[in-house]
Amino acid sequence: MKQILHISLILLLLALNQCKSKQNFITNDVKIIKGIVGENIVGDGNRILVPMLGVSIICKRQKKHLETDTDGKFEIEVKKGDTLFFSYTGFESKQIIIKSKKYYKVVLKEKKGI
């Protein structure tokens, strides 16, 4: 009887350890990234990034939508490999695939002929 109890306890501990390992794997896969969205303005031979307020950002996998703040900044929880789509009226849309970076600088270009 004691052997059965010991074996049951060992199996229970192994099962709990397995669950914890899977949980750590899942939570480690998700990360928060930050960034800024703007347009490059050339002045005096220098490029200056002008932040853009209200740029629409969509994460396709999560079906999340957010917009940049007054400083053109954003923050979103993503997984490596997610694709973010950036769009703003009068500008070309842009997409980026999330890699290992924690900070992204996204530059949008004005559409020609508008």
Contacts in CASP RR format, 6 or more apart in sequence:
PFRMAT RR
TARGET T0000
AUTHOR 0000-0000-0000
METHOD contacts of the structure
MODEL  1
MKQILHISLILLLLALNQCKSKQNFITNDVKIIKGIVGENIVGDGNRILV
PMLGVSIICKRQKKHLETDTDGKFEIEVKKGDTLFFSYTGFESKQIIIKS
KKYYKVVLKEKKGI
29 79 0 8 1.000
29 80 0 8 1.000
30 77 0 8 1.000
30 78 0 8 1.000
30 79 0 8 1.000
31 77 0 8 1.000
31 78 0 8 1.000
31 79 0 8 1.000
31 80 0 8 1.000
31 102 0 8 1.000
32 75 0 8 1.000
32 76 0 8 1.000
32 77 0 8 1.000
32 78 0 8 1.000
33 75 0 8 1.000
33 76 0 8 1.000
33 78 0 8 1.000
33 98 0 8 1.000
33 101 0 8 1.000
33 102 0 8 1.000
33 103 0 8 1.000
33 104 0 8 1.000
34 73 0 8 1.000
34 74 0 8 1.000
34 75 0 8 1.000
34 102 0 8 1.000
34 103 0 8 1.000
34 104 0 8 1.000
35 73 0 8 1.000
35 74 0 8 1.000
35 75 0 8 1.000
35 103 0 8 1.000
35 104 0 8 1.000
35 105 0 8 1.000
35 106 0 8 1.000
36 49 0 8 1.000
36 51 0 8 1.000
36 68 0 8 1.000
36 71 0 8 1.000
36 72 0 8 1.000
36 73 0 8 1.000
36 74 0 8 1.000
36 104 0 8 1.000
36 105 0 8 1.000
36 106 0 8 1.000
37 51 0 8 1.000
37 52 0 8 1.000
37 55 0 8 1.000
37 57 0 8 1.000
37 68 0 8 1.000
37 72 0 8 1.000
37 74 0 8 1.000
37 86 0 8 1.000
37 88 0 8 1.000
37 106 0 8 1.000
37 107 0 8 1.000
37 108 0 8 1.000
38 49 0 8 1.000
38 50 0 8 1.000
38 51 0 8 1.000
38 52 0 8 1.000
38 55 0 8 1.000
38 72 0 8 1.000
38 106 0 8 1.000
38 107 0 8 1.000
38 108 0 8 1.000
39 49 0 8 1.000
39 50 0 8 1.000
39 52 0 8 1.000
39 91 0 8 1.000
39 107 0 8 1.000
39 108 0 8 1.000
39 109 0 8 1.000
39 110 0 8 1.000
40 47 0 8 1.000
40 48 0 8 1.000
40 49 0 8 1.000
40 50 0 8 1.000
40 107 0 8 1.000
41 47 0 8 1.000
41 48 0 8 1.000
41 49 0 8 1.000
41 50 0 8 1.000
42 48 0 8 1.000
49 105 0 8 1.000
49 107 0 8 1.000
51 68 0 8 1.000
51 70 0 8 1.000
51 71 0 8 1.000
51 72 0 8 1.000
51 73 0 8 1.000
52 68 0 8 1.000
52 72 0 8 1.000
52 88 0 8 1.000
52 108 0 8 1.000
53 68 0 8 1.000
53 69 0 8 1.000
53 70 0 8 1.000
53 71 0 8 1.000
53 72 0 8 1.000
54 67 0 8 1.000
54 68 0 8 1.000
54 69 0 8 1.000
54 72 0 8 1.000
54 88 0 8 1.000
55 67 0 8 1.000
55 68 0 8 1.000
55 72 0 8 1.000
55 74 0 8 1.000
55 86 0 8 1.000
55 87 0 8 1.000
55 88 0 8 1.000
55 108 0 8 1.000
56 65 0 8 1.000
56 67 0 8 1.000
56 85 0 8 1.000
56 86 0 8 1.000
56 87 0 8 1.000
56 88 0 8 1.000
57 65 0 8 1.000
57 66 0 8 1.000
57 67 0 8 1.000
57 68 0 8 1.000
57 74 0 8 1.000
57 76 0 8 1.000
57 84 0 8 1.000
57 85 0 8 1.000
57 86 0 8 1.000
58 64 0 8 1.000
58 65 0 8 1.000
58 84 0 8 1.000
58 85 0 8 1.000
58 87 0 8 1.000
59 65 0 8 1.000
59 76 0 8 1.000
59 78 0 8 1.000
59 82 0 8 1.000
59 83 0 8 1.000
59 84 0 8 1.000
60 82 0 8 1.000
60 83 0 8 1.000
60 85 0 8 1.000
61 79 0 8 1.000
61 82 0 8 1.000
61 83 0 8 1.000
62 77 0 8 1.000
62 78 0 8 1.000
62 82 0 8 1.000
64 76 0 8 1.000
66 74 0 8 1.000
66 76 0 8 1.000
67 74 0 8 1.000
68 74 0 8 1.000
76 84 0 8 1.000
78 84 0 8 1.000
78 98 0 8 1.000
79 98 0 8 1.000
80 98 0 8 1.000
80 99 0 8 1.000
80 100 0 8 1.000
81 97 0 8 1.000
81 98 0 8 1.000
81 99 0 8 1.000
82 97 0 8 1.000
82 98 0 8 1.000
83 95 0 8 1.000
83 96 0 8 1.000
83 97 0 8 1.000
83 98 0 8 1.000
84 95 0 8 1.000
84 96 0 8 1.000
84 98 0 8 1.000
85 93 0 8 1.000
85 94 0 8 1.000
85 95 0 8 1.000
86 93 0 8 1.000
86 94 0 8 1.000
86 95 0 8 1.000
86 96 0 8 1.000
86 106 0 8 1.000
86 108 0 8 1.000
87 93 0 8 1.000
87 94 0 8 1.000
88 108 0 8 1.000
90 110 0 8 1.000
90 111 0 8 1.000
90 114 0 8 1.000
91 108 0 8 1.000
91 109 0 8 1.000
91 110 0 8 1.000
91 111 0 8 1.000
92 108 0 8 1.000
92 109 0 8 1.000
92 110 0 8 1.000
92 111 0 8 1.000
94 106 0 8 1.000
94 107 0 8 1.000
94 108 0 8 1.000
96 104 0 8 1.000
96 106 0 8 1.000
END
